[in-house]
Amino acid sequence: GVCGLLAKPFVETYLRSPLVIATTTIIFGILLWLAWRFSSKRLDEYQLTVWDVLLIGIAQAVALIPGTSRSGITITMGLTRGLAAQAAARFSFLLSVPIMLASALMLVVDMSQTQDALVWKDMIAGAVVAAISAYLCIHYFLKLINRIGMLPFVIYRLCLGTVLFLLVFTGHLK
C-alpha cells in the first residue's frame, strides 16, 4: 500500500504506455511458466517463512507496473518459494484483501469529497455483489488450476503481449 502511494505519480507519468504493458505482460508470463515448471510445489501457505512472505509482498508491489498481474506475480513468487499452485493462489488472494480494502477506502474518501451526491445504498450493493462474485471466482479458479495448471495463463499472457506489440508497431495503439 505504501509503495502504491509513493509510486503512483511515477507509474502514472512514465509507465502507462502500451509498450511497457506489452513487455511486462510477456516477461511476467515467461516468469510464471518458469516458476511453474521448475518449482518444487510442495509447501502450503502455513509453511511460509517471514522471508517468503516479505518476498511475495515485494512481488505484489512490483504489480504497480502496468501489465503486471498482481495475482500472477504473487503466485509466481509463491511458486518460486516452493508453494503448491493452490497454496500460492490462496495466499495471493488473501494478500489482496488488505490492498483492496485500502483502495476502496481511498476511493470512498475521494468520492465523498466531490460535489456529486453519493448513493450509498447502490455502492454497498455493488460492494456486496463484487465480494460474492470474487469469492466464487476464487473458489472456481483454485479448482481450475488444480486440474489444468498454469500453462493456459502463460499462453494467454504471451498471446496478449504479442498482440499488443503488433498493435503498437503497426500504429494501431499509441
Secondary structure, DSSP 8 states (H G I E B T S, - for coil): -HHHHHHHHHHHHHS-SHHHHHHHHHHHHHHHHHHHHHS---B-GGG--HHHHHHHHHHHHHTTSTT--HHHHHHHHHHHTTB-HHHHHHHHHHHHHHHHHHHHHHHHHHHHTSSS---HHHHHHHHHHHHHHHHHHHHHHHHHHHHH-SHHHHHHHHHHHHHHHHHHHTTS--
